[in-house]
């Protein structure tokens, strides 16, 4: 395993992670919109074609009906949420790594990196759950043509008015079920790929931008391979009318498998995978660039 040069700084991870998150949203939001619309489209009546036949069809119809802006519907919520969320995510990972080190120059094993990644998933849920709920509701509203919410803030106000803080945090358990193992996979894969891609005798910190992009993109794919089934359940549960699933995600899972089979747990798979590579490549490149800058201006932090 390649040598760790810079001591781990959770504070620097926090700021660099926030910048990485902004890069991720700008690159990935259009395909996230398509993913949510595919996951939550209503079951067609007998003899009727589904609303969207697949990723490309959903992309084409969204562009035709709503223009490019339609692909960026609900982006305010993730931008407001993602900057602190990724900041907290990378902070959690940095803290998880630091907690497992006896000495600042200790090299962590891959299971230890996975555990540190899982900690980051726990940290982010408090920010992630309400942001995801608002984003999903706005993306669905745009697809159905209803206009219940005028934007992210209005959606948050209405949810709070209708059901208090619990309404905002609907789907928290599913968000945890998605993000804890997926974050472990995400960070462990990224560190593993960085080590593999580092030439003999070189330091990981000297890795070129194309190699960082490749490692980050592939880490995003591994992350979503783990995250898709709970993500489908979460999207369904968060956009369902109040009281539809009294037993939570178990009811969603039973209904999905009964009506649409096990394959329905991988709805939106193509959109997710197309998005995962460029969005996460942008995220990790943004993170590494910001980290280099922070190490330059505040080497002792």
WODA-V625200 format. One line per field, one symbol per residue. phi: phi as a letter, one per 30 degrees, with the letter a starting at -180 (. if undefined). burial: b if it has 9 or more other ideal C-beta (glycine too) atoms within 8 Angstrom, else e. A space follows every 10 residues. Layout:
BEGIN
phi=???
burial=???
END
This chain:
BEGIN
phi=.dddcdedbe ddeeddddde ddeddddcde ddededdddc dddddeicdd ebdleddddd dddddbiddd dcdidedddd ddedddeddd dedddedddc cdbecdcddd dddddddddd ddeddedded ddddeddddd edddidbdcd lddddddddd ddbiddddcd jddddddddd dddededddd dddeddddde iccedcddee ddeddddddd ddededdeed ddddedddcd deidbdcidd dddedddddb ideddcdied dddddedddd dddddedddd dddddddbdc d
burial=ebebeeebbb ebbbbbbbbb bbbbbebbbb bbbbbbbbbb beeeeeeeee ebeebebbbe bbbeebeeeb bbbbbebbbb bbbbbbbbbb bbbbbbbbeb beeeebebeb ebbbbbbbbb bbbbbebbbb bbbbbbbbbb bbbeeeeebe ebebbbebbb eebeeebbbb bbebbbbbbb bbbbbbbbbb bbbbbebbee ebebeebeee bbbbbbbbbb bbbbebbbeb bbbbbbbbbb eeeebeebbe bbbebbbeee eeebbbebee bbbbbbbbbb bbbbbbbbbb bbebbeeeee e
END
